[in-house]
């Protein structure tokens, strides 16, 4: 026959609060990793692009019209790669392809300040952003959850 032992109220409350805290952490962790069902502004899994962002980091290069150079950033679980190994100052349209199984985004940062970013991109989807890069060092990274610390960070030098 089972024997029941009465647990003092302070211990019972502490156990309950620890269980609630553990559940909250688990929920936040799963939410941060993303899922295929994201907000309406996110890219769809069909590959439709997310709304693009147009941000300027410095003034465009002088002289005639500044035609944007197209490059592709590929994100996977958990890495980022560019289809060009070197970038020069100028305007860029960056298409971001999410080849991973989690939701990602792309942030372009210089000197600790965000210069441009995409909306969240569902697995299999794409997004894009327009940015003018001036000479210097940048970091391209995913800002969702702890993805950056898991390797989704790419240093980029613009000459």
N, C-alpha and C positions, 0 to 999 in steps of 0.2 A: 504494500500500500504506500502511496506517495505521502511524503510528509512535507508540509508547508512551513516555511520559516518566514517570520515577519521581518522585512527589511526596514531598518530605520528610515524615516522620511527624508532626512538630508542625503543619505546615500542613494535612495530611489530617485530623488530629483536630479542628482548629479549624473546618474546613469542615463536618465531620460535626456538630459541636456547634451550629454556626449553623443548619444544616438542621433539626436536631432542635428547636431553639428556635423556628424559624419554624413548624414543624408544630404545636408545642404552642400557640403563639399563635393560629394558625388554628383549631385545635380548640376552644379556649376561646371564641373569638369566635363561632363557629357555635353552640356550646352555649349561650352567654349570650343569643343571639337567640331561643332557644326553638324548639320544634317542636310539631306537633300531638300527638305522643305524649309526655305528661308523666306524672308520678307519679299514683298512684291518688287522691291528695287533691285533684288539680286538677279544675277544671270540665271537662266534656266538651264536644266541639264540638256536641253536640245541644242545648246551651243549659241543661243541668241546673246548678243552682247549686252552687258550692263550699261546703264547710262554712262557716258564718258565724262571725264573731268577735264577741264581746261585750266591749267595753272601755269604761271610763268615764274621761273626762277631766274631773275635778272632780265635784262632787256635783250630782245632778239639781236642777232648779229647785224651790223650795219650793211648797207648796200641793198639792192633790189628787194624783191619779195622773199620772204623766208618760207620756203617750201619745207614741210615737215618730212623728216626721214622716218620710214616705217621700220619698226623692229618688233620682234616677238619675245616675250618673256614666258617661259614654260615653268609652271609650278607643279610639283608632285609632292608626295608625302615623304620626306620633308626636305625639299630642295628647291632652288630657283636657278634657272639658267637663261642666258640671253643668246640669241642667234648671231650676235656680233660680238667679237672679242674686244673691240676698242671703239670708243665713242668720242666724237669731237663736239665742241660747243655748237648748239643750234637747237632747232625745234624738232621734237620727236612725237610720233604717234606710236604708243606702245600697246600692242595687242597682247593681252594676258590670257594664256590657255591653261586652264586647270585640268591637269592630267591625273590628279590625285583622287583619293576616295573621300576626302574631307573638304569642307568649304574653306576657301582661302580668299585673300585679297592681296593687293600689292600697294605698298607705301614707298614713295621715293622721299628720302630724307637727306638733308645736308646740314652738317654742323649741329645735329640734334633737333633740327626743326623739320617738320613735315612740309614737303614742297608740293606733293600731289599724291592722290590715292584713288583706288578704284572702290566701288561698292563690293560687297561680298559676292564671290563667284562660286556657284554650286559645282560639284564634281562633274566633269565633262563639259562645263560651260566656258564661255570666254567673256572678257571685259576689255575695256580700253581706256586709255587716258592720253591726253595731250599735255606735253610739258616742254618748256624751253630750258635747256641745261646750259649753264655757263661753266667755264673751266673750273675744275676742283674735284674733290672727292665726295661721293654719295654712297648711300647704303639703300639697296632695294630689299624690302623684307615683307613678310606676312605678319600683320598685327593681330590676327585672331588667336585667342587663347595663348598658349605658350609655344606656338609654332616657331617664332623667331629664335627662341632659345634651343629649339630642337633642330636647328640647322637651316631654317628658311630665311637666310640672310645672305646677301651677295654684295660685297664691296665693289663699287664701280668708279673708275677714274675717267673723268672727261677732260680731254686735252684741248 
